[in-house]
């Protein structure tokens, strides 16, 4: 990682990383909330069929799984002082999350509704449907909560990493501490997201429901 030119735009971000994170967080939150609330016009998104929504769900799960692997590898590599490998893994993971965000917004904004889990008695642990649903929704809630709370922490770690040299990161910034928190919460959130995806799409059944916000 190389520090940005102190006289350029990168220098401004380097000098004011928290302000940059605040702006990026507001933009990210605004896109997601705006899509859910219908503030972003429907015409922005393509009209998707249920089959296309399912395809996007599979693609999103694949992206999240690869991102999780990269985060674990990046964590391992920095502990082994493999700084370049760590930087590459974390930067790629962040890039994949941007891909996830685009696919997620398209799925929500252009889809025919939301998928809801359906558990029948004939299914795996179907006789405990109530308990299974409770576990499923608990994992989903934690996944969503961590996804929301992790945004500024991840952005802060990334901004510091992209605007400072390795020596500066060690000596002048809280990058290591922030990065540990960001990676840990990010990994947990993504893992729970993949688990709930498997339960919804492969273990149990689902139905589409129209949602109005």
C-alpha positions, -999 to 999 in steps of 0.1 A, spaced: 0 0 0 13 34 -9 2 67 6 -15 91 -17 0 124 -29 -3 148 0 -12 176 -24 -39 157 -43 -74 145 -34 -59 114 -18 -40 138 6 -73 153 17 -87 119 24 -56 109 42 -57 140 64 -94 136 71 -102 98 70 -132 101 94 -148 127 73 -143 106 42 -158 76 60 -188 97 71 -195 108 36 -191 73 21 -213 58 49 -241 83 43 -240 76 6 -241 38 12 -269 40 38 -288 64 16 -287 40 -14 -299 10 6 -326 29 26 -337 48 -5 -342 15 -24 -361 -1 4 -383 30 9 -390 35 -27 -372 68 -29 -350 55 -57 -373 53 -87 -383 18 -99 -372 28 -134 -336 28 -122 -338 -10 -118 -346 -36 -144 -378 -55 -138 -368 -90 -126 -387 -123 -127 -386 -147 -97 -360 -168 -116 -338 -138 -120 -341 -130 -84 -331 -165 -75 -301 -162 -99 -290 -130 -81 -295 -147 -47 -271 -175 -58 -246 -150 -72 -247 -129 -40 -241 -160 -18 -212 -169 -40 -197 -135 -37 -202 -134 0 -185 -169 4 -155 -158 -16 -153 -126 3 -153 -145 36 -125 -167 24 -105 -137 14 -110 -120 48 -99 -151 66 -68 -154 44 -61 -116 48 -63 -120 86 -39 -149 84 -15 -132 61 -11 -101 82 -4 -122 113 23 -138 92 36 -103 82 26 -110 46 16 -73 41 12 -73 3 -9 -105 3 -30 -90 32 -35 -58 13 -45 -76 -19 -69 -99 -1 -86 -71 18 -88 -48 -12 -103 -76 -33 -128 -84 -5 -139 -48 -5 -142 -48 -43 -164 -79 -41 -186 -62 -15 -192 -33 -39 -203 -60 -65 -226 -75 -38 -241 -40 -31 -249 -35 -68 -265 -69 -71 -284 -66 -38 -299 -32 -48 -309 -45 -82 -325 -76 -65 -344 -54 -40 -353 -26 -64 -363 -48 -93 -376 -79 -77 -413 -90 -75 -411 -92 -37 -392 -107 -8 -386 -144 -2 -400 -158 31 -390 -191 45 -415 -219 47 -410 -250 69 -432 -280 67 -434 -309 90 -421 -332 63 -389 -312 60 -356 -315 79 -365 -308 116 -399 -298 104 -415 -310 136 -395 -282 153 -406 -255 128 -411 -229 154 -377 -233 169 -361 -235 134 -377 -203 123 -366 -186 156 -330 -196 149 -333 -186 113 -347 -152 120 -322 -146 148 -293 -153 125 -308 -131 98 -313 -103 123 -277 -105 135 -265 -107 99 -284 -75 90 -275 -57 122 -238 -64 117 -240 -55 81 -253 -21 90 -230 -14 119 -199 -27 101 -201 -2 72 -182 27 88 -157 4 106 -148 -14 74 -146 19 54 -123 34 81 -100 4 79 -100 5 41 -95 43 38 -66 41 62 -51 12 43 -54 28 9 -40 62 20 -10 52 42 21 32 38 26 1 59 50 19 82 25 48 87 -3 23 94 17 7 122 31 39 137 5 66 131 -30 50 128 -53 26 146 -55 5 114 -46 -28 131 -71 -24 159 -99 -11 137 -91 -38 111 -94 -66 136 -129 -54 146 -139 -48 110 -127 -82 98 -142 -101 127 -177 -85 124 -176 -87 87 -167 -124 87 -195 -132 112 -220 -112 92 -211 -128 59 -211 -163 74 -245 -159 88 -257 -145 55 -245 -175 37 -260 -199 63 -295 -182 61 -292 -183 23 -286 -221 24 -315 -226 48 -339 -205 27 -329 -218 -8 -317 -254 -3 -328 -268 30 -363 -254 33 -389 -238 9 -397 -202 3 -425 -181 -11 -425 -146 -26 -444 -120 -8 -452 -84 -20 -437 -59 4 -447 -22 5 -426 3 25 
